[in-house]
Amino acid sequence: MSDNLNAMLEPGMLVQNPARPDWGTGQVQSNIGGRITVNFREMGKMVIDGSHVMLIPVFEA
């Protein structure tokens, strides 16, 4: 399920949480055992449970 896509997230990648667009874009800090730590511009550092939340990679030019 979402585990497969979240598993590709690596430190340094930019992501958004589609359920919380108000958090802005975040940078992945770590991805260990499905727990993804992301530093969001508007919310700060959050730990996301990858089995419940599908983060969307952001590719900025």
Secondary structure, 3 states (H helix, E strand, C coil): CHHHHHCCCCCCCEEECCCCHHHCCEEEEEEECCEEEEEECCCEEEEEECCCCCCEEECCC
